[in-house]
Amino acid sequence: VHALELSHDGKMLASADVRDVCVWSVDDGWTPLVAKGRWCFHTQRITCLAWSKDDAVLASGGNDDSIYLWSLSKKMKRVHYPFAHRGGISALEFLDSGDNATSLVSSGSDACICQWDVTADIASKFG
């Protein structure tokens, strides 16, 4: 396991390894909500995870330069941002913008910090 992130309500724990993102139910004896092999689209080590403020969306970033957005309500769908940072993603965090917009901030090995407005992508994929 290379990354862990507890949801804001404390009910779900996300974990990530070389290419899989898993989500576990904390209250239900660590039952998998998303098992290994379901969310496995990264091609290199996953380095960071972040939950949206409402815990509806999980973001993952990895050494493959990609950021993915995942939804527990639409497990078969994903949003992919390729080439987000040259050399890999080192950190992710959702911002609380307060105006019904959803922003994601990322940092990478390229020494850049990027802010992504993911509102439309979340609405179109996970609606």
Protein Blocks (a to p, Z undefined) as FASTA:
>chain_A
ZZdcddfkopaccdddfkpccdddfkloopafbdghilocbfbdcfbdcddfklpaccdd
dfkopacdddfklmmbccddehkbghiafbdcdddehnopacdddddfkopacdddfklm
mmmmnZZ
